[in-house]
Amino acid sequence: MLLKSGYTLIELLITVTITTILVTIGVTAYGRAAEIQAIKSDTEKIIGIITSAQKAATSGKADCTATYGPYLGERLTTSVGSKSILVTSTCQNGNGIAHSNDLNSFTFATANTIVFRPLNQGIDTGGSSTQNLDFTNGSATYRIEVERSGTIKSLGKISQ
């Protein structure tokens, strides 16, 4: 009598099903982890750009030449649908040096202009006590709040 060893069809189907479930869970978890990392990365980048502009203005750093007149601060500008934050040294007779900073994965959902005045003369947030910088990846919107007092806060996800 000859004995044959091997797996039954039921055993193979169960193995393939379990493997498929585990791969699906792994791919979903990887996608979510990548999205969370993109959110953190762009949030940290925006906060870093804002903080840098604020420090430059506070220190009285002047990117204005004699032609443009006295230094008036740093202006931060965003546009709806853009991946860029433009930081420009503002001068009495025009603009000084401008620096464009691009986000990695998100676009801005709001248009903003914030001016950091030199030497602790305050922040112009467009007439309100706060300015909200909203950015989106198309499926969710996130917010960073800049208060007139100079406080910068990440408020996280604000809408789905």
C-alpha positions as CSV (number, residue, x, y, z in Angstrom):
1,M,0.0,0.0,0.0
2,L,1.4,3.3,-1.1
3,L,0.8,6.4,1.2
4,K,0.7,9.8,-0.5
5,S,1.6,12.9,1.6
6,G,0.5,16.4,0.8
7,Y,-2.1,19.0,1.6
8,T,-5.8,18.9,1.0
9,L,-7.6,21.5,-1.0
10,I,-9.3,22.8,2.2
11,E,-5.9,23.3,3.9
12,L,-4.6,25.2,0.9
13,L,-7.7,27.4,0.8
14,I,-7.4,28.2,4.5
15,T,-3.7,29.1,4.1
16,V,-4.3,31.4,1.1
17,T,-7.3,33.1,2.8
18,I,-5.3,33.8,6.0
19,T,-2.3,35.1,4.0
20,T,-4.6,37.4,1.9
21,I,-6.2,38.8,5.1
22,L,-2.7,39.5,6.7
23,V,-1.4,41.1,3.5
24,T,-4.5,43.3,3.2
25,I,-4.2,44.4,6.9
26,G,-0.5,45.1,6.3
27,V,-1.0,47.2,3.2
28,T,-3.8,49.2,4.9
29,A,-1.7,49.9,8.0
30,Y,1.3,50.9,5.8
31,G,-0.9,53.4,3.9
32,R,-2.2,54.9,7.0
33,A,1.3,55.2,8.6
34,A,2.5,56.9,5.4
35,E,-0.4,59.4,5.6
36,I,0.3,60.1,9.3
37,Q,3.9,60.7,8.5
38,A,3.1,63.1,5.7
39,I,0.7,65.1,8.0
40,K,3.4,65.3,10.7
41,S,6.1,66.3,8.2
42,D,4.1,69.1,6.5
43,T,2.8,70.3,9.9
44,E,6.3,70.5,11.3
45,K,7.6,72.2,8.1
46,I,4.9,74.9,8.2
47,I,5.5,75.6,11.9
48,G,9.2,75.7,11.3
49,I,8.7,78.3,8.5
50,I,6.4,80.4,10.6
51,T,8.8,80.3,13.6
52,S,11.8,81.2,11.4
53,A,10.0,84.2,9.9
54,Q,8.9,85.3,13.4
55,K,12.5,85.0,14.8
56,A,13.9,86.9,11.8
57,A,11.5,89.7,12.4
58,T,11.9,89.8,16.1
59,S,15.7,89.9,15.8
60,G,15.4,92.8,13.3
61,K,17.1,90.9,10.6
62,A,17.1,93.1,7.6
63,D,17.0,91.8,4.0
64,C,16.4,95.3,2.8
65,T,19.0,97.2,0.8
66,A,19.4,101.0,1.0
67,T,17.3,101.3,-2.1
68,Y,14.2,99.7,-0.4
69,G,14.4,101.7,2.9
70,P,13.9,100.6,6.5
71,Y,13.0,97.0,7.4
72,L,9.3,96.5,8.3
73,G,9.2,92.8,9.0
74,E,8.6,89.4,7.4
75,R,5.4,88.8,5.4
76,L,4.2,85.2,5.1
77,T,1.8,84.5,2.3
78,T,-0.2,81.4,1.2
79,S,-2.7,80.9,-1.6
80,V,-5.6,78.5,-2.0
81,G,-4.5,75.4,-4.0
82,S,-0.8,76.2,-3.7
83,K,1.8,74.0,-2.1
84,S,4.0,77.1,-1.4
85,I,4.5,79.4,1.5
86,L,6.2,82.6,0.4
87,V,8.2,84.5,3.1
88,T,9.2,88.0,2.0
89,S,11.2,90.6,3.9
90,T,9.1,93.8,3.7
91,C,10.8,97.2,3.4
92,Q,9.4,100.7,3.3
93,N,9.9,101.2,-0.4
94,G,9.3,97.7,-1.7
95,N,10.1,94.1,-1.0
96,G,13.4,92.6,0.0
97,I,14.4,89.0,-0.4
98,A,11.6,86.4,-0.9
99,H,11.9,82.7,0.0
100,S,9.4,80.1,-1.3
101,N,9.0,77.0,0.7
102,D,7.0,74.0,-0.7
103,L,5.0,71.4,1.2
104,N,5.6,67.8,0.5
105,S,2.1,66.3,0.3
106,F,-0.5,69.0,1.0
107,T,-2.0,72.2,-0.6
108,F,-3.3,75.2,1.3
109,A,-7.1,75.5,1.7
110,T,-7.0,79.1,2.7
111,A,-5.2,82.3,1.5
112,N,-3.3,84.0,4.3
113,T,-1.1,87.0,4.8
114,I,0.7,87.4,8.2
115,V,3.2,90.1,8.9
116,F,5.7,89.7,11.7
117,R,6.8,93.2,12.7
118,P,10.5,93.7,13.7
119,L,11.8,94.0,17.2
120,N,8.7,92.8,19.1
121,Q,6.3,95.3,17.5
122,G,3.7,92.6,17.1
123,I,2.0,90.6,14.4
124,D,-0.5,91.7,11.8
125,T,-3.0,88.8,11.4
126,G,-5.3,90.7,9.1
127,G,-7.5,92.4,11.6
128,S,-8.5,89.3,13.6
129,S,-6.9,88.0,16.8
130,T,-5.8,84.7,15.0
131,Q,-4.9,83.6,11.5
132,N,-5.7,80.0,10.5
133,L,-3.5,78.3,8.0
134,D,-5.6,75.4,6.7
135,F,-4.0,72.7,4.5
136,T,-5.5,69.6,2.8
137,N,-4.6,66.4,1.1
138,G,-8.0,66.2,-0.5
139,S,-9.6,63.9,2.0
140,A,-9.0,65.8,5.2
141,T,-8.2,69.4,6.3
142,Y,-5.7,70.3,9.0
143,R,-5.1,73.7,10.7
144,I,-2.3,75.7,12.3
145,E,-3.3,78.7,14.2
146,V,-1.2,81.8,14.6
147,E,-2.3,84.2,17.3
148,R,-1.6,87.9,17.4
149,S,0.3,87.3,20.6
150,G,2.8,85.2,18.6
151,T,1.6,81.8,19.8
152,I,1.7,79.1,17.0
153,K,-0.5,76.0,17.6
154,S,-1.2,72.9,15.5
155,L,-5.0,72.2,15.9
156,G,-4.8,69.0,13.9
157,K,-7.6,67.7,11.7
158,I,-10.6,70.1,11.5
159,S,-12.7,68.3,8.8
160,Q,-13.0,65.1,6.9
